[in-house]
Amino acid sequence: LFVYVGAEQVIAGWLPTYLINTRNVSHSIGSFTLSLFFIGLTIGRLLTGLISDKVGYSRTLVLLSLGSAVFFALVFTIQAINPVVIIFILLGFFLSGIYPTVMAQAGSIFPQYSGTISGVLTAAGGIGGMLMPLGMGLVSEYAGLQVGLFVPLISTIIMFFLSVLSFNYLKKRIQG
């Protein structure tokens, strides 16, 4: 959850600034895009439970983290603002279910330690939410805002690889 909360906090803190400074949008469009990101996040949270009930926690995490990484990467490749706004809505959707799905999965794997695990995971998320925006700020200070946004992109890619590793580990654990 370190990388998930970190990526979400970077978006929440930097999205309007990024759009205003690198895409030359107005302050209202930058702020509106952040609102739309959170609408995508909210809709995704409402639907993730249905998805994870059908395909399982591990597959849901792989799907959501892959979508997050892909849509974050698209931010760098598409220059027109309208598609970028839609990409941030979809990014919110794909990021949405990672936190609750990780918590549910951890609780189901270690039911006897669910309180401890949820505390540790929440703390890890808090640390990511504290450090990743700082990391983006430092990178942006020295290399520019466009380069700084690679910090959360890399975190979503890490999130995807961790979800694949977790999926494979749990699959082997169930089979063996």
C-alpha positions as CSV (number, residue, x, y, z in Angstrom):
1,L,0.0,0.0,0.0
2,F,3.0,2.2,0.3
3,V,3.2,2.7,-3.5
4,Y,-0.6,2.9,-4.0
5,V,-1.3,5.6,-1.4
6,G,1.9,7.4,-2.5
7,A,0.7,7.5,-6.1
8,E,-2.8,8.7,-5.1
9,Q,-1.4,11.4,-2.9
10,V,0.9,12.6,-5.6
11,I,-2.1,12.9,-8.0
12,A,-4.2,14.6,-5.3
13,G,-1.5,17.1,-4.5
14,W,0.1,17.7,-7.9
15,L,-2.5,17.1,-10.7
16,P,-3.7,20.7,-11.0
17,T,-0.2,22.1,-10.8
18,Y,1.0,19.5,-13.4
19,L,-1.8,20.4,-15.9
20,I,-1.5,24.1,-15.4
21,N,2.3,24.2,-15.8
22,T,2.9,21.5,-18.4
23,R,-0.4,21.5,-20.4
24,N,-1.2,25.2,-20.1
25,V,-4.7,24.7,-18.8
26,S,-6.6,27.1,-16.7
27,H,-6.7,26.7,-12.9
28,S,-10.4,25.8,-13.2
29,I,-9.7,23.0,-15.7
30,G,-6.8,21.7,-13.5
31,S,-9.0,21.6,-10.5
32,F,-12.0,20.2,-12.4
33,T,-9.7,17.3,-13.7
34,L,-8.8,16.5,-10.1
35,S,-12.5,16.4,-9.2
36,L,-13.1,14.1,-12.1
37,F,-10.2,11.9,-11.0
38,F,-12.0,11.5,-7.6
39,I,-15.3,10.7,-9.3
40,G,-13.5,7.9,-11.2
41,L,-12.0,6.8,-7.8
42,T,-15.5,6.8,-6.2
43,I,-17.2,4.9,-9.0
44,G,-14.4,2.4,-9.0
45,R,-14.6,1.8,-5.3
46,L,-18.3,1.1,-5.6
47,L,-17.7,-1.4,-8.4
48,T,-14.5,-3.1,-7.2
49,G,-16.3,-5.3,-4.7
50,L,-18.5,-6.7,-7.5
51,I,-15.4,-7.3,-9.6
52,S,-13.4,-9.0,-6.8
53,D,-16.4,-11.2,-5.9
54,K,-16.4,-12.5,-9.5
55,V,-12.7,-12.9,-10.2
56,G,-11.0,-13.0,-6.8
57,Y,-8.8,-10.6,-4.9
58,S,-5.5,-11.5,-6.7
59,R,-6.9,-11.1,-10.2
60,T,-8.6,-7.9,-9.3
61,L,-5.3,-6.5,-8.0
62,V,-3.4,-7.5,-11.1
63,L,-6.1,-6.0,-13.3
64,L,-6.4,-2.7,-11.3
65,S,-2.6,-2.2,-11.0
66,L,-2.1,-3.0,-14.7
67,G,-4.8,-0.5,-15.6
68,S,-3.2,2.1,-13.3
69,A,0.2,1.7,-14.9
70,V,-1.1,1.8,-18.4
71,F,-3.3,4.9,-17.9
72,F,-0.5,6.7,-16.0
73,A,1.9,5.9,-18.9
74,L,-0.7,7.3,-21.4
75,V,-0.5,10.7,-19.6
76,F,3.0,11.1,-21.0
77,T,2.1,10.0,-24.6
78,I,-1.0,12.0,-25.3
79,Q,-0.7,15.7,-25.6
80,A,-4.3,16.9,-26.2
81,I,-6.0,17.9,-23.0
82,N,-9.4,16.3,-23.5
83,P,-8.1,12.7,-23.7
84,V,-5.8,13.4,-20.8
85,V,-8.8,14.4,-18.7
86,I,-10.5,11.2,-19.6
87,I,-7.3,9.3,-18.8
88,F,-7.2,10.8,-15.3
89,I,-10.8,9.6,-14.8
90,L,-9.9,6.1,-15.8
91,L,-6.7,6.3,-13.7
92,G,-8.9,7.1,-10.7
93,F,-11.1,4.2,-11.5
94,F,-8.2,1.7,-11.7
95,L,-6.5,3.0,-8.6
96,S,-9.8,2.9,-6.7
97,G,-10.0,-0.7,-5.6
98,I,-6.4,-1.3,-4.7
99,Y,-6.6,-0.2,-1.1
100,P,-9.8,-2.0,-0.1
101,T,-8.8,-5.2,-2.1
102,V,-5.4,-5.4,-0.5
103,M,-7.0,-5.0,2.9
104,A,-9.7,-7.7,2.2
105,Q,-7.1,-10.1,0.7
106,A,-4.7,-9.7,3.7
107,G,-7.6,-10.2,6.1
108,S,-8.6,-13.4,4.3
109,I,-5.1,-14.8,4.2
110,F,-4.3,-14.0,7.8
111,P,-7.7,-13.8,9.6
112,Q,-6.1,-14.4,13.0
113,Y,-3.9,-11.3,12.5
114,S,-6.3,-9.1,10.6
115,G,-6.1,-6.2,13.1
116,T,-2.3,-6.2,13.1
117,I,-2.0,-6.6,9.3
118,S,-4.5,-3.9,8.6
119,G,-2.6,-1.6,11.0
120,V,0.8,-2.4,9.3
121,L,-0.7,-1.9,5.8
122,T,-2.4,1.3,6.8
123,A,0.9,2.6,8.3
124,A,2.8,1.6,5.1
125,G,0.2,3.5,3.1
126,G,0.6,6.5,5.3
127,I,4.4,6.5,4.9
128,G,4.0,6.2,1.1
129,G,1.5,9.1,1.2
130,M,4.0,11.1,3.1
131,L,7.2,10.3,1.2
132,M,6.1,10.0,-2.4
133,P,4.8,13.6,-2.8
134,L,8.0,14.8,-1.3
135,G,10.0,12.6,-3.7
136,M,8.0,14.0,-6.6
137,G,8.6,17.5,-5.4
138,L,12.4,17.0,-5.1
139,V,12.6,15.4,-8.5
140,S,10.4,18.2,-10.0
141,E,12.6,20.8,-8.3
142,Y,15.8,19.5,-10.0
143,A,14.5,17.9,-13.2
144,G,11.1,19.6,-13.9
145,L,7.5,18.7,-13.3
146,Q,7.2,16.5,-16.3
147,V,10.1,14.3,-15.0
148,G,8.7,14.4,-11.5
149,L,5.5,12.7,-12.6
150,F,7.6,9.7,-13.3
151,V,7.8,9.0,-9.6
152,P,4.1,7.9,-9.3
153,L,4.3,6.2,-12.8
154,I,7.2,4.1,-11.5
155,S,5.2,3.3,-8.3
156,T,2.2,2.0,-10.4
157,I,4.6,-0.2,-12.4
158,I,6.0,-1.5,-9.1
159,M,2.5,-2.1,-7.9
160,F,1.7,-4.1,-11.0
161,F,4.8,-6.3,-10.6
162,L,4.1,-6.8,-6.8
163,S,0.5,-7.8,-7.6
164,V,1.7,-10.4,-10.2
165,L,4.2,-11.8,-7.7
166,S,1.5,-12.0,-5.1
167,F,-0.9,-13.7,-7.5
168,N,1.7,-16.3,-8.5
169,Y,2.7,-16.9,-4.8
170,L,-0.9,-17.4,-3.7
171,K,-1.7,-19.6,-6.7
172,K,1.2,-21.9,-5.8
173,R,0.2,-21.8,-2.1
174,I,-3.3,-23.0,-3.0
175,Q,-2.1,-25.6,-5.4
176,G,0.7,-26.9,-3.1
